[in-house]
Structures are given as structure tokens and as C-alpha cells.
Amino acid sequence: MEPERFAQYLEEKAKPQVRELLTQYGPIGLIWFDTPVVITREQSTELRDLVHSLQPECLVSGRVGHDVGDYGSLGDNQHPAGPLQGDWETPCTINDTWGYKHYDENWKSVDYLVKLLVNCASKGVNYLLNVGPTAEGIIPAPSVERLKAVGQWLKVNGEAIYGTRATPFPYDFDWGRVTCKPGRLYLHVMKWPGKRLLVAGLRNRVLGARLLTDGRTIVRCTQTHDAESDYHLLELSLPAEQPDPDVSVVALDIEGEPQVEPLPLEQPEGSVLLPAHLAELGGSAELAIDRAGVVSGWKSEDGRLSWQLRIRQGGTFQVRVQTSMEHGNPKALGNHEVCVTVANATTRGLVGCKDAVTDAPGDHGNFVESSLGQIQILSAGLHTLTLRADRIDKEAWAGLAVAGIRLTRQH
């Protein structure tokens, strides 16, 4: 739409309808704008101010444009990679489309929806779950079934979602996610480990733990600290079987505000995850991290990513680089030659669309995980790992879209 036509629409259609909605239908909690790219900052501000002048308590969504809304909005079905500063939400569908589509029967499972809710809460992001009513105003039965199931999970585990803050840890755990309140952590266990759950990096003294499933099952905790590597480890004794088929929650009472290892840390099973959003960007001035936590603008060899990490003890590690295949299109990813250096050791390899596909957050389609071989880290403690590009595939329109690096100890 041309700017002139949009300005006419804004004055003659949009603003009058906003005024009607806010003056003739009682208290309104939120207006969710989804404005076009042609809107100017001045026009976005005018819309926000109009809403607040008519109903000061009414929220204006971040999609009003130019970051002038009352909170931020991620992209459609976009999942946050790490905790975000400020107030945010992500809008997501229950099937593959927005609104009502009679042909779309590809409904997401309850397990998927609960885990997405938990993932968003662990990043401090509100989860906006979209439903598409029919022309008669009826919400389809599959949507109702899923909403009720998520609601049932929240009846049991709601205290681990409502009123919580984002995880204090700088990374996700393979077993699940973490939310917190003052003096308490909530461990959302997505992959039940059997009788023992190991949590690395928590420095606080643990006062007690219980399962939220019944509120009575006490979880026995053991804490250890290796002074040489400054490695804190918490062991929780759990039932052999997972209490909840989707996500089971352990409420962990701690002394004081959460204090955790601030750097990526080798996990008890021997892996270290280095997400892109924790990297220091260097070299090319074009490098940036998008809201999904993926590197953008890496389209020349003049760029690098660096992480600090903590290793429990020296050893040999398999190196895998995760890259993003935007919207599932291999042409966005391309094939790049990269090198990884840590502790004076280097390994090189090809990062590209022919490698193994893993799950990915939202609109970035699939992540691709490429193996660069093995690298040796001789000593425990702090190290710096650097990723550089030897050759960038110029035909890949997304450039070198790095999502992270995973190190896995070889036994």
C-alpha cells in the first residue's frame, strides 16, 4: 500500500473504528494491532496515544510498530532463544494456519503446546495461543480439546508459570526448562531422566524440593562442589516413572535469590551448548543476533563469534555447528567452510544443508547440525571458543546463519 493511501485509511477507517471500540463496548484490556510496514513512527505513536487517551488501562500490542507499543511482539510462531529484556509475547497457532481453515487438520499435540508454553515462560515471554472460530463464531472441537488439556495442566502446575520470571541460567538444559520466583526455582522436566536428575551450575543452598503433581511428594536433594573446577552439581532423586505425561515440575526452594554459573557450562552428561545469543560478535560490522537467537548478516569472511565456557576436566570433544534453514529452504542456508578454535586447537569443516536436521524454534524452519570433527581441550576451567568463516557461500541469501555450537565429550 502506498503511504498516501495508508494515511487516508488510518484517518478515515482505522482511527474511527478504534474510537468506536473503546467508547461503546465497555472496558477493553488490549488492542492487538498488526500494522503494515509502511506505517511511520509518528503514525504508530498516534494510534497508541489514541488508545491511551480513551482507555488508559488498555494495552497496545507491539505490532503497532516502531517499538512504541506497551510490550514487544515476536514474529508469528517464533520462539525465543533466550531470556528477553522487558515485556514480550509470541503469537502461535494450534495448527498450521491463522484464523479458520476447514482444510487444516494438522493440529499440534497437547504435549507440544505445553512444552511451548513452558519454553516461553522460561524466557520471560507471554504465550499468545491463537484460535480460529468458524463463520458462526464456533471454536473448532480440536482447538477446544487442546485448550482444555493445557488448562488442566495449568491447574496442577500454574504456580510454575503465572507470576514467574525467566530462568536465571544463561542456557537451556537438555532435560527441560526453568522458571523462578523469589526463593524458588521451578524445574520443568520435559525428558524424564529416570530416578536421578542432575542440575549443574546452581550455587545457592537448596532448602527442599517437591513435585507439583500432588504437592506432597518430597524430592531428596544432594549438593556437591568441586573446588578445583568450581563446579556445582545438584542431584535430585525422582520417581522412576514420570508423574505427568507432558511436563512434570519440581519446585525447588533455595536460600536467597538465584545465583548460577553465568557462562555456558559442561553438563553432567558431557555436553556444552553455546547458543548464538550468548556469543561475542566480532569482525564484520554487519553481524547481529535476531529475536530468534540466530546470527544474521554474516555474508563475508570478516566475522567471528566467541564464547567463554567452563569445562569440568580436560578431554576430547565432538564439535557440531547448528545453523538455521530459514523457512525450511536449503537455498537460504547454503554450504560454508568454517573453523573452530579453542585452547590452541583447531578443527575445520563444511557447514551446510546436507547435514542432519534438528528441531527448530518457529519461523526459522529447521536447524541443521553439521559435524566438524573432534577437538582436544587439555585442562579444566575457563576457555574461549571462537568460530570463524574460511569461506562464505555467496548464493546463500541468509548467509552463515549460526544458531549455536554443541560440544560433546568423547569417552
C-alpha angles and dihedrals in degrees: 000000000000115000091242093054092046091051089053091048091049094052100037102035116012101044095045090051092048089051091049093050093049097045104039107038106053126242113358119198100196143003112205107207120190100189128189124253092251094068114113125224089248091054092047090051091049091054092049093047091048091055093047093046091056099037114010092190094054114107122226116214123238090245089077082090143239093054092282096122124105091255139008126263125208122214122282110292089353115149121209115245095205141358113304126214115241129008117325142164136189121213114219137177128230091219130014101287143053121246120001120328115173092203097051106094095149095115120182115239124253088241090057094047094049092048091049090051090051093046092052093047090050088059094047091252126135115234113228106196112201124215125186115214121205123248087271091056094253119142107225115255095242089057091049092050092052095044090052091048093050088047091052090052089051092052088064101032104024094116087065091057111029115075094002130133129227121278115284090217117094093224142032124260122233090231096054147288140302134223126177149202127186107300095359139083124197114212108203103200110204097165108044108223098200118241098346133054118188120201118187128200104029110133099181123099109254114230099186146319139215140175115252092212091087101357091230107073106104117214116214114226132200123188127198134177126199105207096197095059095023088234118163118198130184121196120197122193109221137180113273092240125056109251095210121042092218113031126346118202130214115198107214118195113207138182110257130334116335114279115188140165102278096209133066105279134200107256123226092259090056104258130124120197116203107190117201093237089066094052127106108236118223143168110018114061089213095070117112140154115240124216091267089058096252126132114251131188097031097139102133136052090248097091141084143180123214132190134184113220140174122231124198094215140342120281148116120297134194110230121216126177119208117210132177125247098205112227088348092290115140090204089066091058105041123172121291134181113227141169132211122206127190131155092358092304124113136194127184135197151137121287112197156125096280094071133092118301120225133184115286138197114258126292095013089082111211131357115224119212116208124190118225095184126246135323131191124229108189103196142037123247134046122359137167119230120196129194118201134174118239091181132007119208102236092200093062104095093198092052118210097340100189118188097177150301128258124203117196122192114236114220 
